[in-house]
Amino acid sequence: MDYRGVITIEPGKRSGKPCIRGLRITVYDVLDYLASGMSEAEILTDFPDLKATDIKACLAFAADRERRLTTVSVA
């Protein structure tokens, strides 16, 4: 999924954290809700401004960020 049209980063909003479509809901917020056991349906009910594709974009963003991390080896 191409998340670039969904995930936005604005220096003055939420301290520059990645947000969803310019809203004040961060990628971290959504990932934290999922990790705590909330279902996609529960998140969408609690945050009516979100769409199912927004949640998928958060997952794609996190996966892409994880891929970009470099592994530090201990000598």
VMD Tcl script that draws the C-alpha trace (Angstrom):
set ca {
  {0.00 0.00 0.00}
  {1.22 3.49 -0.82}
  {0.76 5.36 2.46}
  {2.34 8.62 1.24}
  {-1.02 10.20 0.45}
  {-2.42 9.23 3.85}
  {0.38 9.76 6.37}
  {1.39 13.39 6.79}
  {4.13 15.05 8.81}
  {3.65 18.69 9.74}
  {6.17 20.37 12.07}
  {3.47 22.31 13.96}
  {1.08 19.42 14.44}
  {1.61 16.84 17.20}
  {5.28 17.87 17.39}
  {5.94 16.68 13.86}
  {4.84 13.11 14.49}
  {3.38 11.20 11.52}
  {-0.38 11.79 11.46}
  {-3.27 10.49 9.39}
  {-4.46 12.81 6.61}
  {-3.56 15.95 8.54}
  {-5.74 14.93 11.48}
  {-4.35 15.01 15.00}
  {-4.42 11.21 15.18}
  {-0.89 9.84 14.97}
  {0.34 6.61 13.46}
  {1.63 5.74 16.93}
  {-1.88 6.19 18.40}
  {-3.40 3.73 15.92}
  {-0.60 1.20 16.36}
  {-0.92 1.47 20.13}
  {-4.67 0.83 19.95}
  {-4.10 -2.23 17.76}
  {-1.35 -3.51 20.07}
  {-3.62 -3.11 23.09}
  {-6.15 -5.42 21.48}
  {-8.63 -3.01 19.91}
  {-10.09 -4.29 16.68}
  {-10.17 -2.26 13.50}
  {-13.94 -1.94 13.89}
  {-13.57 -0.58 17.45}
  {-11.02 2.00 16.33}
  {-13.26 3.12 13.46}
  {-16.21 3.41 15.84}
  {-14.22 5.46 18.36}
  {-12.69 7.69 15.67}
  {-15.33 8.31 12.98}
  {-12.91 10.48 10.95}
  {-10.77 7.42 10.26}
  {-11.23 4.95 7.41}
  {-10.13 1.34 7.14}
  {-7.52 2.42 4.59}
  {-6.04 4.80 7.18}
  {-5.35 1.88 9.52}
  {-3.75 -0.09 6.69}
  {-1.63 2.96 5.85}
  {-0.40 3.08 9.46}
  {0.65 -0.55 9.26}
  {2.37 0.00 5.92}
  {4.16 3.08 7.28}
  {5.37 1.14 10.33}
  {6.53 -1.77 8.18}
  {8.42 0.57 5.88}
  {10.04 2.35 8.81}
  {11.06 -0.99 10.31}
  {12.65 -2.04 7.02}
  {14.69 1.15 6.97}
  {16.19 0.62 10.41}
  {19.79 -0.42 10.37}
  {21.04 -3.25 12.45}
  {23.82 -2.37 14.81}
  {26.20 -5.24 15.47}
  {28.10 -5.58 18.69}
  {31.81 -6.20 18.18}
}
mol new
graphics top color blue
foreach p $ca { graphics top sphere $p radius 0.5 }
foreach p [lrange $ca 0 end-1] q [lrange $ca 1 end] { graphics top cylinder $p $q radius 0.2 }
display resetview
